[in-house]
Amino acid sequence: MTVPGSKSLRKIAVVGRGTAGSLAAASVTSLHPDSDHELHHIYDSRIPVIGVGEGSWPSLVQQLQKLTDLPHETVQQRLNGTRKYGVAFEGWGRRDQDFTHYFTPQQVSYAYHLSADVMADLLHASTRARHIDAKVLNISRVEDGALVEFEGLAPEHYDLVFDARGFPRELSPDQHIDISFIPTNIAVIRRCPAIVKDGKTGPVLQHTYTRAVARPHGWIFVIPLTVHTSYGYIFNRNVSSLEEVEADFDTFLETDGVSEFEQRAVIRFPNFVHRQIYDGAIARIGNAAAFMEPLEATAIVSAQLQIGMVLHIRLNRPIQHLERDAPVVNRFLVNNMLCYGLFVGWHYSCGSMYDTEFWRFARDRAWPQHRAATAPEAVDCAALAKFDEMMELLNQSVIDKADWDRMCAVPLTSYAQMSQGLGC
Ligand SMILES: Cc1cc2nc3c(=O)[nH]c(=O)nc-3n(C[C@H](O)[C@H](O)[C@H](O)COP(=O)(O)OP(=O)(O)OC[C@H]3O[C@@H](n4cnc5c(N)ncnc54)[C@H](O)[C@@H]3O)c2cc1C
């Protein structure tokens, strides 16, 4: 089969060796039809990867099998993984009832809970690339491609560059869409002993769920891996102090029967979507493209979509279409990231069992900003209209079968489960 774009995609760079960069490098290796293409995997070993990101969506199960060419069972075991069938919400919404957001079909479709660092190692084993350990100073669009400038090395020209350098240092309104209608901006991460039994002779088959537990200052995730259990307290540093949160974290672990933990990290994060994810020669992916707090584990699945779309379009469309395709792909990706953002922000719209400063802020001050933040004239795409359509469908007494497969980043079934659970 001829792949019309492969001739114009001879030399590719991936900058960054976190989850996003590692996925991109393995994807280029796997999807490029010509074995003589050149792939440079560039990263600065002095700049650490973020290293969290342990929840995923079902598409990752298929993709890792394809990229590694290993059986699912082996992949799961290598990842120290468990099978995630959904997210179990505790204390969220106005119903005063715990509920689960299942992947669809319920109890069949599963994703992984995984160790992020081992996933990168697994992907490196399936990547054919020249590795360059150097600091990148600048990536810019030039005639027929992109130029990467290094510290201490000569610049290189590429046909396509994946920029996976992680969070931007600061947000600027002309480059980034601020989605801080999502009310959190910092996480405290702790690691505790494993609560699932390691499957010594095979993968753990037990159904597991990410727990998302509402707390007075935000919420806590609990992610069971075979080697440890990961806990993270997600909150807003302008509303609650670190001391208050650490104290409530201690109380939570005590009630959960966890007597020992290792303090791992305190991570500040922005909630944003880059306006220019793809321009034809540079593709921002992972945390460089967009980020929102991890309530629905949307980061890895977003990186999968960004990488998949860009490679698909570059490989399958003749180069003459590049300038016309790029804005279309960019709008599609921005739209999708914003839809994820709206889905996640909406989780806060009905508050929780706590009537605290954080939950009043989240429900009454942060979430109401979502309409202005995603107004079509501000973001040049129709994410808000798509989200509103989902809300309208949920309000109908009968949902027409023709609408069952509708999506706004996630399927209607996810919206319906959340709406039932939250009471909104
Ligand atoms: C608290 C928290 C929980 C999370 N939980 C989840 C989850 O459950 N599920 C999920 O999908 N995601 C989750 N995430 C998101 C997670 O961060 C991402 O999935 C993932 O780690 C993507 O990171 P990245 O590869 O984009 O960037 P990073 O991991 O930051 O990697 C950046 C890479 O770029 C390199 N680099 C940076 N600057 C330069 C330079 N100038 N020159 C050369 N190299 C450079 C670095 O060396 C590094 O290799 C979570 C995030 C947080 C903060």
Ligand as a Chemical Component Dictionary entry (heavy atoms), coordinates in Angstrom:
data_LIG
# 
_chem_comp.id                   LIG 
_chem_comp.type                 NON-POLYMER 
_chem_comp.pdbx_formal_charge   0 
_chem_comp.three_letter_code    LIG 
# 
loop_
_chem_comp_atom.comp_id 
_chem_comp_atom.atom_id 
_chem_comp_atom.alt_atom_id 
_chem_comp_atom.type_symbol 
_chem_comp_atom.charge 
_chem_comp_atom.model_Cartn_x 
_chem_comp_atom.model_Cartn_y 
_chem_comp_atom.model_Cartn_z 
_chem_comp_atom.pdbx_ordinal 
LIG C1  C1  C 0 -1.013 15.129 40.060 1  
LIG C2  C2  C 0 -1.067 14.615 38.671 2  
LIG C3  C3  C 0 -1.673 13.397 38.410 3  
LIG C4  C4  C 0 -1.757 12.916 37.108 4  
LIG N1  N1  N 0 -2.421 11.761 36.872 5  
LIG C5  C5  C 0 -2.636 11.374 35.596 6  
LIG C6  C6  C 0 -3.390 10.212 35.306 7  
LIG O1  O1  O 0 -3.863 9.517  36.194 8  
LIG N2  N2  N 0 -3.549 9.882  34.013 9  
LIG C7  C7  C 0 -3.052 10.623 32.996 10 
LIG O2  O2  O 0 -3.271 10.292 31.838 11 
LIG N3  N3  N 0 -2.280 11.665 33.250 12 
LIG C8  C8  C 0 -2.092 12.085 34.522 13 
LIG N4  N4  N 0 -1.336 13.178 34.765 14 
LIG C9  C9  C 0 -0.728 13.849 33.638 15 
LIG C10 C10 C 0 0.693  13.405 33.374 16 
LIG O3  O3  O 0 1.492  14.464 33.795 17 
LIG C11 C11 C 0 0.879  13.175 31.890 18 
LIG O4  O4  O 0 0.108  12.088 31.478 19 
LIG C12 C12 C 0 2.245  12.762 31.410 20 
LIG O5  O5  O 0 3.150  12.661 32.396 21 
LIG C13 C13 C 0 2.716  13.617 30.276 22 
LIG O6  O6  O 0 3.874  14.314 30.571 23 
LIG P1  P1  P 0 4.762  14.819 29.375 24 
LIG O7  O7  O 0 5.425  13.664 28.750 25 
LIG O8  O8  O 0 3.950  15.719 28.529 26 
LIG O9  O9  O 0 5.811  15.783 30.100 27 
LIG P2  P2  P 0 6.980  15.488 31.162 28 
LIG O10 O10 O 0 6.781  14.226 31.905 29 
LIG O11 O11 O 0 7.109  16.758 31.946 30 
LIG O12 O12 O 0 8.288  15.287 30.273 31 
LIG C14 C14 C 0 8.966  16.368 29.692 32 
LIG C15 C15 C 0 10.199 15.847 28.966 33 
LIG O13 O13 O 0 10.762 16.911 28.211 34 
LIG C16 C16 C 0 12.141 17.028 28.472 35 
LIG N5  N5  N 0 12.481 18.451 28.344 36 
LIG C17 C17 C 0 11.895 19.500 28.934 37 
LIG N6  N6  N 0 12.469 20.650 28.536 38 
LIG C18 C18 C 0 13.438 20.303 27.671 39 
LIG C19 C19 C 0 14.398 21.033 26.916 40 
LIG N7  N7  N 0 14.452 22.366 26.970 41 
LIG N8  N8  N 0 15.272 20.344 26.136 42 
LIG C20 C20 C 0 15.225 18.995 26.050 43 
LIG N9  N9  N 0 14.334 18.248 26.738 44 
LIG C21 C21 C 0 13.474 18.899 27.549 45 
LIG C22 C22 C 0 12.357 16.484 29.866 46 
LIG O14 O14 O 0 13.680 16.012 30.039 47 
LIG C23 C23 C 0 11.322 15.348 29.865 48 
LIG O15 O15 O 0 11.911 14.206 29.272 49 
LIG C24 C24 C 0 -1.211 13.672 36.058 50 
LIG C25 C25 C 0 -0.558 14.867 36.317 51 
LIG C26 C26 C 0 -0.497 15.345 37.602 52 
LIG C27 C27 C 0 0.178  16.660 37.847 53 
# 
loop_
_chem_comp_bond.comp_id 
_chem_comp_bond.atom_id_1 
_chem_comp_bond.atom_id_2 
_chem_comp_bond.value_order 
_chem_comp_bond.pdbx_ordinal 
LIG C1  C2  SING 1  
LIG C2  C3  SING 2  
LIG C2  C26 DOUB 3  
LIG C3  C4  DOUB 4  
LIG C4  N1  SING 5  
LIG C4  C24 SING 6  
LIG N1  C5  DOUB 7  
LIG C5  C6  SING 8  
LIG C5  C8  SING 9  
LIG C6  O1  DOUB 10 
LIG C6  N2  SING 11 
LIG N2  C7  SING 12 
LIG C7  O2  DOUB 13 
LIG C7  N3  SING 14 
LIG N3  C8  DOUB 15 
LIG C8  N4  SING 16 
LIG N4  C9  SING 17 
LIG N4  C24 SING 18 
LIG C9  C10 SING 19 
LIG C10 O3  SING 20 
LIG C10 C11 SING 21 
LIG C11 O4  SING 22 
LIG C11 C12 SING 23 
LIG C12 O5  SING 24 
LIG C12 C13 SING 25 
LIG C13 O6  SING 26 
LIG O6  P1  SING 27 
LIG P1  O7  DOUB 28 
LIG P1  O8  SING 29 
LIG P1  O9  SING 30 
LIG O9  P2  SING 31 
LIG P2  O10 DOUB 32 
LIG P2  O11 SING 33 
LIG P2  O12 SING 34 
LIG O12 C14 SING 35 
LIG C14 C15 SING 36 
LIG C15 O13 SING 37 
LIG C15 C23 SING 38 
LIG O13 C16 SING 39 
LIG C16 N5  SING 40 
LIG C16 C22 SING 41 
LIG N5  C17 SING 42 
LIG N5  C21 SING 43 
LIG C17 N6  DOUB 44 
LIG N6  C18 SING 45 
LIG C18 C19 SING 46 
LIG C18 C21 DOUB 47 
LIG C19 N7  SING 48 
LIG C19 N8  DOUB 49 
LIG N8  C20 SING 50 
LIG C20 N9  DOUB 51 
LIG N9  C21 SING 52 
LIG C22 O14 SING 53 
LIG C22 C23 SING 54 
LIG C23 O15 SING 55 
LIG C24 C25 DOUB 56 
LIG C25 C26 SING 57 
LIG C26 C27 SING 58 
# 
